[in-house]
Amino acid sequence: MLTELNGKGGCVCEPARKGELRCPLIVRPTSEDVVTGELFGILRVLNARWWLPDLLNHALGSERFHRQVFRDLRIELWQKQRTYPRQHLEWTEGQTEVDCVITWEIASETPIPRPESTEHVRVFFPKFFEESFRRKKLETFFSLMSPAIGMDEIRSNPSRFVMLFRPSMMDSDFGGRLPELSRCLYSRWSGYLEQTEWQTTKMKLQEVSGDLIEAHTSGHIYHDDIIEFVKQINAKTVIPIHTFEPEKFAGVMSGVRLLADGETLNLS
């Protein structure tokens, strides 16, 4: 029998008591909180990769989530949330208590304000972002995001804004013309600048007396993160590739095997 204060209670269904079900249903006469507590108490001890993607995809009506490792997964019950954004309601809504809040990885580890916050962060949503959310039937979630920064606001005072830009945004978001005196900080391989889309971007920058500055940054994983990744997956064999110093891997992890270019490895 599952019990709590005020006389609320419940129990697992009879087939589960007899061992005929591996995922028992919970039968209760009064309290939905008992169901929530018992259900997520069971899910907490199961590997989330086998149930969380299905739960999220079914709830959102999309196939956005796949089998993966949910690092630093947190399941918190009955959490108080900020007042619902007033601009999205025709009535006054008070504070909300959410039965279950599930977070992992970015949401729980990265000290970056979350985009649905209306207190600290306003963001610009590119057209491809909006279209992607509509294809995935996530319009409701999109409406909960911060009040957006519009293109008119950017053009009226461009020096106030910095933007993660890609050439595909030139027509869809900027209508073929960048704000005056735009500066583009280019951090990719210089060879890509010879591609048509970047040649066009440089021409568009010249039209508004702007410029492009190369400031290359690496997209490769950091040294400590490689070690942590290999440790987390408990790799039996590690074959270094795409590196100038593969022999150094043997000094920081076990199971390292070095292969020469063109050498065949037979997997059994």
Buried (B, 14 or more C-beta within 10 A) or exposed (E): EBEEEEEBBBBBBEEBEEEEEEEBEBEBEEBEBBBBBBBBEBBEEEEBBEEBBEEEBEEBEBEEBEEEEBEEBEBEBEEEEEEBBEEEEEEEEEEEEEEBBBBBEEEEEEEEEEEEEBEEBEBBBBEEBEEEBEEBEBEEEBEEBBEEBEEEBBBEEBEEEEBEBEBEBBEEBBEEEBBEEBEBEBEEEEEEBEEEEBEBBBEBBEEBEBEBEEEEEEEEEEEEEBEEEBEEEEBEEBEBEEEEEBEEBBEEBEEBEEEEEEEEEEEE
